[in-house]
Amino acid sequence: MEIHRYEKGWLFVALLFIVGLVATVVYGAVVAGVDMVGDRGGALANPQDPTESPDFRDPGVYCNDDRSSCDVYVLARRFFFQPGTAQPIRVPAGSNVTFHLTSPDVLHGFEVVGTNVNVMAVPGQSAVFSVTFDDTGEYDVVCNEYCGSGHHTMEGRIEVVPPSEYEEED
């Protein structure tokens, strides 16, 4: 049986695409450090009011005394982030920021544009993930899961400020 030279060419191209796909996945997992959210998240006591759960506080930023780490509790609601949309999430630069994210209504996304932070907010679940913002500036947050008719307006902002400026606000 003889394989036509064009078929050999297309077979080679297909195999090249497969090898490229595998190489991209390996690069993302090993070199770029793309991590999945761990299994620390869990069911909340009441998806309609997550603040009743011992795993979730009132939405906001809570930093320790030396500002080396902060916990940020975010509710993703139709069609805003609380905090994040009406008031930006302000964190000190260089601190380890642990986000606690949930939704009381529908599935939402939480993507910090320009970073590798991309998490889903599932009703009744708490997504817990950490990130360190080394550079000061503003980062846009968008919902990348369709959540209804106002989805296109669901955006927010994270402001990373120098630790000295963050301490002056308290």
Protein Blocks (a to p, Z undefined) as FASTA:
>chain_A
ZZdfklmmmmmmmmmmmmmmmmmmmmmmmmnopacddfkbccdfblmlmmlpmkbccedd
dddfkopaccddddddddbddehjlpccdddehiacddddddfkbccddddehiabdcdd
dehiacddddddfbgcddddddfbdfbjklmmgccddddddfklmmmmZZ
